[in-house]
Amino acid sequence: MFLTALIASTTLLSPPCQSSCPMEMSETLAGARSSAPNDIVAVAAGAGDFNTLIAAAKAAGLVGVLQSDGPLTVFAPTDAAFAKLPKGTVETLLKPENKQALVEILTYHVVPGKLEASDVLKKKTLDTANGERAKIAMKNGKPTIAGANIVATDIEASNGVIHVIDAVMIPEQRDVVDVAVAAGTFKTLAAALGAADLVTTLKGKGPFTVLAPNDAAFAKLPKGTVETLLLPENKGKLKEILLAHVVPGRVYSDQVVKLKMAPTVGGFKAPITVKDGKVMVDGATVVAADIEASNGVIHVIDTVIIPD
């Protein structure tokens, strides 16, 4: 699958182009627009400003996808955008051994379907082809996607539409375990995952939605409970509890509020309620939501879920 990034119409991005317009906003893109209908790859190649992007698509084995029927929305970084990356980054990504990382980055720039600028500006996030969401926001009066400025929009292709961005969007590359460890507030959860032999599982492909109890949540348990659960003889019970905090797939907060229960990988069906604007999962309140990871999404909860 592919991702669509945000699309802001050219008139929203800047005043009508005159002779002083940047090359990418006038001659190059005007030529792309006026040419006969072609697929996304052909249009990008004809523009002349996307040589690095095309080379990357070839190295990632994605040219065929970008030439498929689609429709697709592509947020295309220019050669200048790739040049902003740290020295040697592009060369490293183009190596065969880094193909998967390159695929993850490029698919973060693709959204299934055809989204015109007016459609994109109505959204706060877009579901990209790599699974993660890209945030849409206005900054200094200009539309951005995942922090990149949208500098030209609605470039038509026979199988979709292209929006030009001035920076390469980098998705979260850490898995759910590494994201939690880096936060520093999930030390007990990390220790429990290790004791239950679940670290490798949650570092796998997924995707997973993790309802992550913070250290304060574990501290609310009766005295001695955590220490007892961490004993080798209680590994089965610990694993049962932890799996009650994992839901298969990526389920974002706007999707969670539409559910009545969360079917966890451990078989426990955690009831979901919304009260006074707060989302609760089996009595645990979600205190932070939609923390991205390469293989899923994390929602922080204030209480440890104990399955019946």
C-alpha positions as CSV (number, residue, x, y, z in Angstrom):
1,M,0.0,0.0,0.0
2,F,1.0,3.6,-0.3
3,L,0.7,6.8,1.4
4,T,-0.8,10.1,0.6
5,A,0.6,13.2,1.9
6,L,-1.0,16.5,2.2
7,I,-2.0,18.5,-0.7
8,A,-2.5,22.2,-0.5
9,S,-3.6,24.0,-3.7
10,T,-1.0,26.3,-5.3
11,T,-3.2,29.3,-4.7
12,L,-3.1,28.6,-1.0
13,L,0.6,28.2,-0.9
14,S,1.6,31.4,-2.7
15,P,0.2,34.3,-4.8
16,P,-0.3,33.6,-8.5
17,C,3.1,33.0,-10.2
18,Q,4.6,35.9,-12.1
19,S,8.0,36.1,-13.8
20,S,9.7,36.0,-10.4
21,C,8.3,32.6,-9.4
22,P,10.8,30.0,-8.4
23,M,11.7,27.5,-11.2
24,E,9.8,24.7,-9.5
25,M,6.7,26.7,-9.3
26,S,6.8,28.0,-12.8
27,E,8.7,26.6,-15.8
28,T,9.4,23.0,-14.5
29,L,6.0,22.3,-13.0
30,A,4.1,24.1,-15.7
31,G,5.8,21.8,-18.2
32,A,4.7,18.8,-16.2
33,R,1.2,20.0,-16.0
34,S,0.9,20.7,-19.7
35,S,2.3,17.4,-20.9
36,A,0.2,14.5,-22.1
37,P,-1.1,12.3,-19.2
38,N,1.5,10.0,-17.8
39,D,2.0,8.0,-14.7
40,I,3.6,9.4,-11.6
41,V,7.1,8.2,-12.4
42,A,6.9,9.6,-16.0
43,V,5.6,13.0,-14.7
44,A,8.3,13.2,-12.1
45,A,11.0,12.2,-14.6
46,G,9.8,14.9,-17.0
47,A,10.0,17.6,-14.4
48,G,13.7,17.1,-14.0
49,D,13.8,17.9,-10.3
50,F,13.2,14.5,-8.9
51,N,16.2,12.5,-10.0
52,T,17.1,11.3,-6.5
53,L,13.6,10.3,-5.8
54,I,13.4,8.2,-8.9
55,A,16.8,6.6,-8.2
56,A,15.5,5.8,-4.7
57,A,12.3,4.3,-6.0
58,K,14.3,2.0,-8.3
59,A,16.6,0.9,-5.5
60,A,13.6,0.2,-3.3
61,G,11.8,-1.8,-6.0
62,L,8.8,0.6,-5.9
63,V,8.8,1.9,-9.5
64,G,6.2,-0.7,-10.5
65,V,3.9,0.4,-7.7
66,L,4.2,4.0,-8.6
67,Q,3.3,3.1,-12.2
68,S,0.3,1.0,-11.1
69,D,-3.3,2.0,-11.7
70,G,-3.5,3.5,-8.3
71,P,-4.8,6.1,-7.7
72,L,-2.0,7.3,-5.5
73,T,-1.1,10.6,-3.9
74,V,2.6,11.2,-3.7
75,F,4.4,13.8,-1.6
76,A,7.5,14.2,-3.7
77,P,10.8,15.6,-2.3
78,T,12.9,17.5,-4.8
79,D,16.5,16.8,-5.4
80,A,17.2,19.8,-3.2
81,A,15.2,18.2,-0.4
82,F,17.3,15.1,-0.5
83,A,20.4,17.3,-0.6
84,K,19.4,18.6,2.9
85,L,19.9,15.2,4.5
86,P,23.2,14.6,6.3
87,K,26.1,14.0,4.1
88,G,26.3,10.3,2.9
89,T,22.7,9.5,3.9
90,V,21.3,9.1,0.4
91,E,24.3,7.0,-0.7
92,T,23.9,4.8,2.4
93,L,20.1,4.3,1.8
94,L,20.7,3.3,-1.8
95,K,22.8,0.3,-0.8
96,P,21.1,-3.1,-1.3
97,E,21.5,-3.9,2.4
98,N,19.4,-0.9,3.4
99,K,16.5,-1.6,1.0
100,Q,13.9,-2.1,3.7
101,A,14.8,1.2,5.4
102,L,14.5,2.9,2.1
103,V,11.1,1.3,1.4
104,E,9.8,2.5,4.8
105,I,10.9,6.0,4.1
106,L,9.5,6.2,0.5
107,T,6.2,4.6,1.4
108,Y,5.8,7.3,4.1
109,H,5.5,9.7,1.1
110,V,2.6,7.8,-0.5
111,V,-1.1,7.8,0.4
112,P,-3.6,5.5,-1.3
113,G,-6.2,7.3,-3.3
114,K,-6.2,10.7,-5.0
115,L,-6.3,13.7,-2.6
116,E,-6.5,17.2,-4.0
117,A,-5.1,20.1,-2.0
118,S,-8.6,21.0,-0.8
119,D,-9.1,17.5,0.6
120,V,-5.8,17.5,2.4
121,L,-6.2,20.8,4.1
122,K,-9.4,19.4,5.8
123,K,-7.4,16.7,7.6
124,K,-5.1,16.6,10.6
125,T,-3.3,13.5,9.6
126,L,-3.0,11.2,6.6
127,D,-2.6,7.4,6.7
128,T,0.5,6.6,4.7
129,A,1.5,3.5,2.9
130,N,4.1,2.5,5.4
131,G,1.4,2.4,8.2
132,E,2.4,5.5,10.1
133,R,0.4,8.7,10.0
134,A,1.8,11.9,8.7
135,K,0.6,15.1,10.5
136,I,-0.7,18.0,8.6
137,A,-0.4,21.5,10.0
138,M,-0.2,25.1,9.1
139,K,3.1,26.8,9.9
140,N,3.7,30.5,9.3
141,G,0.6,30.4,7.1
142,K,1.9,27.6,4.9
143,P,0.8,24.0,4.9
144,T,3.2,21.3,6.0
145,I,3.2,17.5,6.2
146,A,5.3,15.7,8.8
147,G,7.3,19.0,9.1
148,A,8.0,19.4,5.4
149,N,6.6,22.4,3.5
150,I,4.3,21.8,0.6
151,V,5.6,24.0,-2.1
152,A,3.6,23.0,-5.1
153,T,0.4,20.9,-5.4
154,D,-2.1,19.1,-7.6
155,I,0.3,18.0,-10.3
156,E,-1.8,15.6,-12.3
157,A,-0.7,12.1,-13.4
158,S,-2.7,9.4,-15.1
159,N,-2.6,7.3,-11.9
160,G,-2.8,10.0,-9.2
161,V,-1.5,13.3,-8.1
162,I,1.8,14.7,-7.0
163,H,2.4,17.4,-4.3
164,V,6.0,18.7,-4.0
165,I,7.7,19.0,-0.6
166,D,10.9,20.7,0.4
167,A,12.2,18.1,2.8
168,V,12.4,14.3,3.0
169,M,9.9,13.0,5.6
170,I,11.5,10.5,8.0
171,P,9.0,8.1,9.7
172,E,9.6,6.8,13.2
173,Q,12.2,4.1,12.8
174,R,12.2,2.8,16.4
175,D,9.9,-0.1,17.3
176,V,7.4,0.0,20.2
177,V,9.9,-1.4,22.7
178,D,12.7,1.1,21.8
179,V,10.2,4.0,21.8
180,A,9.0,3.1,25.3
181,V,12.5,2.6,26.7
182,A,13.7,5.9,25.3
183,A,10.8,7.7,27.0
184,G,12.2,6.8,30.4
185,T,8.9,6.4,32.1
186,F,8.3,2.7,31.3
187,K,11.1,1.0,33.2
188,T,8.9,-1.4,35.0
189,L,7.1,-2.3,31.8
190,A,10.4,-2.9,30.1
191,A,11.6,-5.2,32.9
192,A,8.3,-7.1,32.8
193,L,8.6,-7.6,29.0
194,G,12.0,-9.0,29.5
195,A,10.9,-11.4,32.3
196,A,8.0,-12.6,30.2
197,D,10.2,-13.1,27.1
198,L,8.0,-10.7,25.1
199,V,10.7,-8.2,24.0
200,T,11.5,-10.1,20.7
201,T,7.8,-10.4,20.0
202,L,7.1,-6.7,20.3
203,K,10.2,-5.8,18.3
204,G,8.7,-7.9,15.5
205,K,7.0,-6.7,12.3
206,G,3.5,-6.3,14.0
207,P,1.9,-3.9,13.7
208,F,0.8,-3.7,17.4
209,T,-1.2,-1.2,19.4
210,V,0.3,-1.2,22.9
211,L,-1.6,0.1,25.9
212,A,1.5,1.0,27.9
213,P,1.2,1.3,31.7
214,N,3.8,3.8,32.9
215,D,5.9,3.4,36.0
216,A,3.3,5.2,38.1
217,A,0.6,2.8,37.0
218,F,2.7,-0.2,38.2
219,A,3.4,1.6,41.4
220,K,-0.4,1.7,42.1
221,L,-0.5,-2.1,42.4
222,P,-0.5,-3.7,45.9
223,K,2.9,-3.7,47.5
224,G,5.0,-6.6,46.4
225,T,2.9,-7.4,43.3
226,V,5.4,-6.4,40.7
227,E,8.3,-8.2,42.5
228,T,6.2,-11.4,42.7
229,L,5.2,-11.2,39.0
230,L,8.8,-10.9,38.0
231,L,9.7,-14.2,39.6
232,P,10.4,-17.0,37.0
233,E,7.7,-19.2,38.4
234,N,5.1,-16.5,37.6
235,K,6.2,-16.0,34.0
236,G,2.9,-17.4,32.7
237,K,0.7,-15.0,34.7
238,L,3.0,-12.1,33.8
239,K,2.7,-12.9,30.1
240,E,-1.1,-13.1,30.4
241,I,-1.2,-9.7,31.9
242,L,1.1,-8.1,29.5
243,L,-0.7,-9.5,26.4
244,A,-3.9,-8.0,27.7
245,H,-2.2,-4.7,26.9
246,V,-1.5,-5.5,23.2
247,V,-4.0,-5.2,20.4
248,P,-3.2,-6.4,16.9
249,G,-2.9,-3.7,14.2
250,R,-2.5,0.0,14.5
251,V,-5.5,1.5,16.3
252,Y,-5.3,5.3,16.7
253,S,-7.2,7.3,19.3
254,D,-9.9,8.5,16.8
255,Q,-10.6,4.8,16.0
256,V,-10.4,3.7,19.7
257,V,-13.3,6.0,20.7
258,K,-15.5,4.2,18.2
259,L,-15.0,0.8,19.7
260,K,-16.8,-0.8,22.6
261,M,-14.0,-3.2,23.4
262,A,-10.4,-3.9,22.4
263,P,-9.7,-7.6,21.5
264,T,-6.2,-8.2,22.8
265,V,-3.7,-10.7,21.5
266,G,-4.0,-12.6,24.8
267,G,-7.7,-13.2,24.2
268,F,-8.9,-10.7,26.8
269,K,-11.6,-8.3,25.5
270,A,-10.9,-5.0,27.3
271,P,-14.1,-2.8,27.5
272,I,-13.7,0.8,26.2
273,T,-15.7,3.7,27.6
274,V,-15.5,7.5,27.1
275,K,-16.4,9.6,30.1
276,D,-16.0,13.4,30.5
277,G,-13.8,13.4,27.4
278,K,-11.5,10.8,28.7
279,V,-11.0,7.4,27.1
280,M,-10.9,4.4,29.5
281,V,-9.8,0.9,28.7
282,D,-11.0,-1.6,31.3
283,G,-10.9,1.2,33.9
284,A,-7.5,2.5,32.9
285,T,-7.4,6.0,31.6
286,V,-5.5,6.9,28.4
287,V,-3.2,9.8,29.4
288,A,-1.3,10.1,26.2
289,A,-2.2,8.7,22.8
290,D,-0.9,8.1,19.3
291,I,2.8,7.7,20.0
292,E,4.2,6.4,16.7
293,A,6.6,3.5,16.4
294,S,7.9,1.7,13.3
295,N,5.8,-1.4,14.1
296,G,2.8,0.1,15.8
297,V,1.4,2.8,18.0
298,I,1.5,3.4,21.8
299,H,-1.2,4.7,24.1
300,V,-0.1,5.5,27.6
301,I,-2.5,4.3,30.4
302,D,-2.4,5.1,34.1
303,T,-3.4,1.7,35.5
304,V,-2.3,-1.8,34.8
305,I,-5.0,-3.9,33.2
306,I,-5.5,-7.2,35.0
307,P,-7.6,-9.7,32.8
308,D,-10.3,-11.7,34.5
